[in-house]
Amino acid sequence: MWNDLLFRLRSLFRREVVETELNEELRFHFDHEVEKYKKSGMSFEAARRRARLSFGGHEQVKEDIREARGASFIDNTLQDLGYAIRQLRANPTFAIVITLTLALSIGANSAIFSVIHGVLLKTLPYPEPNRLVRIFLSNDAYPKFPLNPFDLRDFRSRNKSFELLAAFTRGDVQLSGSGDPVRLNGFGITSGYFHTLGLQPQFGHEFDEKAEIPGNGLQIILSDRIWRTRFDAAPDIIGRKITLNLQPYTVVGVMPPGTAHPGNEYQPLPYGEDVDAWWPFTFEGNPAQRGSHYIEGIGRLKMNVTVEQARAEMNALMTQLGREHAGDQGWRVLVIPLDSEIVGASRRLLLVLMGAVGMVLLIACANALICCWHARRPGSARFQCGWLWERPARVSFVSCLPRACSSPSWGELSAWRWRWLASRRWFRCYPQTFPARMTST
Amino acid sequence: MEAQRIDLPQGTLDLLILRTLSLGAQHGWAISERVQQVSSDVLRIQQGSLYPALHRLERRGWIKAKWGLSENNRRAKYYELTRIGQKQLEAETESWRKLTAAVAQILESA
């Protein structure tokens, strides 16, 4: 092994010495052959001719020896690489076009794949996410509508399909007191919201049902980010009063980092943003008035309860509520698995896109290969010296190397650009939730 | 009238070289001459295969090369067997014996 490596390296780096020795060795052999034939009575000329015949192609033998020494592959590749670089310099437009085509398609692929990875391949960041469902109302005028708070409260107390049922609604808050006032992305949540998702605060606790009673609402749960950036990760944060919307709120909990928002329809949170504050949703107003709809339901199904069973039960409940309250008439209940609510229709779109950019990359590669193949200048002397097909093929391949090496870096750049574009424009019409956040590749 | 020549079976060239070198260091030409003589002109190694084989064996570390003076005072490259080469020779000789014995047995059994 060691011997082999040293031997190859010597062949590679002491090339002149090795070549001279090789010539000397073959010359020695040749002269001895001539001598032998002369001794058998031939003339000098005839002996030389005979020796040359028996020797075979001198260059071919040398090439075989180089091959046997194990240096020829590296050697030829280096030669080809030099040739490729000279060619690039001779025809920069061509080189730039090929590099850019490859770069763009690699970039598009990497961008789309990072979306696919984020949206389709990664599972939702909650325990047993397949038991999580979203609950909406629906009628002919409004196919997907938020819930009335008192409907939710009735669902929660009467249903048999759900282990837990909770609701949330967007309501940003202004944090002031220490430093400049900032607006925090906030959500009002019912008791059991985090428990439904399978999460719990890293400090403190989540809201209990008492917090839902009007007048008890001045409590807040903070995100890890805000706790660290605005409160210097103070260990005594629980119980502290902080100023939100110019009122004193008591901090009752801090969520762990990476607490993901499950997405929402009503006043949705823009893509890529995190929730920083959760306040307790309080059931204010008259329970008999079921007109206003502004909270969104989320539930965790009991073990072995299917989405269809839950949907049937919820619709039966809704019919019952419709008999009790005029405002609840004419609604159907939608029970949608959280996963398909988030990914839903974009699955097919994403797969189609992946296929499309994959084809573009394939075409770009084929393009590059064809161009390189043509670039091998079949008419040139190099290609007429008895080379087999293998060498031109290698030249073509090696010619692609400088381009291929430079392309991924450009590709990365262009992927970054694609991602930026996607996050700016395309993603505006995308499910506005955490999984759509693109991972860097 | 030349003796009828037989092409070397695959893989036997290395064995012949190792065997020839086990008698002492030799240069390439002497190796091919010796094989030809000892085999009564039946086996003849072409230079086109001899030298690549020598360099390959050198790369594997079975033989090593050094420059010396030939009988007529010319610089020549002499090859000699290394310890690994010696072991290799014994192993290959053994398996060659087994092979020929087995082939012979089959041929004579019919």
HADDOCK unambig.tbl for C-alpha pairs under 7 A between the chains (distance, minus, plus):
assign (segid A and resid 3 and name CA) (segid B and resid 59 and name CA) 6.87 0.50 0.50
assign (segid A and resid 3 and name CA) (segid B and resid 61 and name CA) 6.26 0.50 0.50
assign (segid A and resid 4 and name CA) (segid B and resid 59 and name CA) 5.27 0.50 0.50
assign (segid A and resid 4 and name CA) (segid B and resid 60 and name CA) 5.91 0.50 0.50
assign (segid A and resid 7 and name CA) (segid B and resid 59 and name CA) 5.87 0.50 0.50
assign (segid A and resid 25 and name CA) (segid B and resid 76 and name CA) 6.55 0.50 0.50
assign (segid A and resid 25 and name CA) (segid B and resid 77 and name CA) 6.31 0.50 0.50
assign (segid A and resid 28 and name CA) (segid B and resid 76 and name CA) 6.83 0.50 0.50
assign (segid A and resid 29 and name CA) (segid B and resid 29 and name CA) 5.34 0.50 0.50
assign (segid A and resid 55 and name CA) (segid B and resid 47 and name CA) 5.93 0.50 0.50
assign (segid A and resid 55 and name CA) (segid B and resid 48 and name CA) 6.82 0.50 0.50
assign (segid A and resid 56 and name CA) (segid B and resid 48 and name CA) 6.55 0.50 0.50
assign (segid A and resid 61 and name CA) (segid B and resid 48 and name CA) 5.19 0.50 0.50
assign (segid A and resid 64 and name CA) (segid B and resid 52 and name CA) 5.86 0.50 0.50
assign (segid A and resid 65 and name CA) (segid B and resid 51 and name CA) 6.45 0.50 0.50
assign (segid A and resid 65 and name CA) (segid B and resid 52 and name CA) 4.23 0.50 0.50
assign (segid A and resid 65 and name CA) (segid B and resid 55 and name CA) 6.54 0.50 0.50
assign (segid A and resid 68 and name CA) (segid B and resid 52 and name CA) 5.48 0.50 0.50
assign (segid A and resid 68 and name CA) (segid B and resid 55 and name CA) 6.11 0.50 0.50
assign (segid A and resid 68 and name CA) (segid B and resid 56 and name CA) 4.97 0.50 0.50
assign (segid A and resid 69 and name CA) (segid B and resid 55 and name CA) 5.85 0.50 0.50
assign (segid A and resid 69 and name CA) (segid B and resid 56 and name CA) 5.86 0.50 0.50
assign (segid A and resid 69 and name CA) (segid B and resid 59 and name CA) 6.34 0.50 0.50
